[in-house]
Amino acid sequence: MKITKTKFDGLLIIETDKFDDERGYLSKFFDKEFFAENGINFNLTQVKYTFTKSKGTIRGMHFQKKPFEEDKIIHCTRGEIFEVAVDLRKRSKTYGKWFGMSFSQDSNKSILIPKSFAHGYQALTDNCEMLYLMTGKFSKNSNAGCLWNDPFFNIGWPLKPTVIAEKDNSWAFFKK
């Protein structure tokens, strides 16, 4: 495994080792001991899966409010997505800025999104499948979000949006 830092403190790209043979391949994308050796304390408590039918669909921008914040490792298991993370930490030098990167089933990459970031993605192909490894406990009352097209963030989505959930279109504009 290889970990690459981004300009956002705590936002990491995880590149997995891939072992190919005549049957296909094996890839390990979570190793608690390896993470601990690299200063990452990731206390896995839940695993979630999403399936997105249509290219251009945007899911997000979601986060959990205190005290139910979550760290997330996002991995694309089928198709290709454009993952976005927005820094909501008021004291951070990257506050209000966004990071975006394409991931696919073939990229062998995941992204670790720390607490206090909003996250979302756009499907770049039909039939995308995503795996989320998460810390913390989900709380419906602490579930929050910001608009995917909020001018404060000015996220550069690669495709024209095709499907957006009513919930994701109803978030308020972000307030500094």
N, C-alpha and C positions, 0 to 999 in steps of 0.2 A: 504494500500500500504506500501511497505517496500523498502528502498533504501540502497544498499550496495556499499560502495566505493571499488575501485580497487587500485592497486599500481600506476595507472596512474591518475594524477590530472584531475578531471572533468569527467573521464570515469566511468559511474555508471551503476549498474545493478538495474533494477526496477522490483520488484516482486509485482504482482497485487493480489488483493483479488479476490477470485472466489466464487460465490454464486450458489450452485447446488440445483436443485429441480427435480421433475419428468419430466419436459419439457427439461431439459438440464442444462445450466449454463449461468450466466452473469459475465463478467469480465471487470472492468474498468482499462484501461492502460494509461489514460491521465487525470490528474487533475491539472489544472494550479494553483489553490489555494494551494493544497497540496505541489506542487513543490515550490511555493513561500515561504511557511512556512518552507521549508527545504533548503532555500538559492539557489534555482534553478530558474533562469529567462529564461523561454523557451517561446519565442514569436512565436507561431505557425503561419506559413504563407502558408504552402502547405502540402498536403497529397498525397503520391504516392503509387502505388501498383505494385508489380512485380509478374510474374508467371514464374517459371522455370520448364521446362518439364522433364529434365533428371538428374538422380543421377550422381554426380561427376562434374557437371557443376560448373565452377567458374565465378563469376561476380565480377569485381574489379581489381585493387584497385583504387578507385575514390575519388576525393576531388575537392573543388572549391577554386581557388586562390583569394587572396584579390582583391578587397573589397567585394567579393561575397561569403565569407566563410559561411558555414551552420553548425548549430547543428542539430543532427538527433536522433530520437528515432526509433529504429528498432524493429519490432515485427513479429514473425513468426505466421501466421494464419493457415497454413496447411503444413504438412510434418515436416521435420527436416533439419536444416542448421547448418553449422559451421561458425559463424560470426567472422571476423577478423578486428581489428582496429590497425593502425600503427601511432605512435606519430611522427608528422613532426615538432614539435615545437623545434626549435634549442636551446633554453635556458632551455628546460625541462630536468630533470634528467633521464627521460625515452625516450629521443630522439632516434629515429631509432629502438625502441623496438616495439614488437607487442603483442597484447592481443588476445586470441582466446577462444571461448566458444560455445558449442552446445546449440541451442534453438529449441524447437519444439512447435507444436500446443498445447501440454499438459503441457508445463513447466511453464506457467503463468509468464514468464520473458520477459523483453525487455531490450535493452541496449541503454543508452544515450551516443552518441559519440559526443564530443565537436568539435568546430571549430579546424582547423589545424591538423586533423587526416585524414588519408586515410582509406577507409573502403571497404570491400568486403566480399563475403561469398561463401561457397561451399555447393551445395545441397547434403544432405546425403540420401535423398529419392527422388523418382520421384514426380513430380507435387507439387512443393513447392510454397507457396504463402507468400509474405512478404508485410507488411504495413510499410511505412516510414512516420513519422511525422517530418516536417522540418521547420527550421527558414530560413530567408533570401530569396533571389530571385535567381533563377537559371539563370546563364549567360553562354551561349554556348561558348563565348570567354574566360571565366574563368574556364571552365571545364578542369580538368587535372587528371592525374593518374600516377601510377608507376607500374612496372611489378609485376604480382602476384608471380613470381618465382625469383625475384631479390635477388641475394646472399647477398646483404647488410642486408636485413631483415631476410632472411632464415626462411620464414614462414613454419610451419609444418602442411601442409594440411593433413587431415585425410585419404582422398581417392586419388587414382590416378585420375588426371583430365581427363574428358571425352569430354567436350565441353568448348571452350573458344572463345569469340568473337574476331574477327580480331582486333578491336579497343583495346581490353584489352591485346592482344599480341604485339601491336605496341608501347606501351609506352616505353620511354627510361629508362635506368638504372638510379636509384636514385643517385644524387650527393650530398655528404655531404655539 
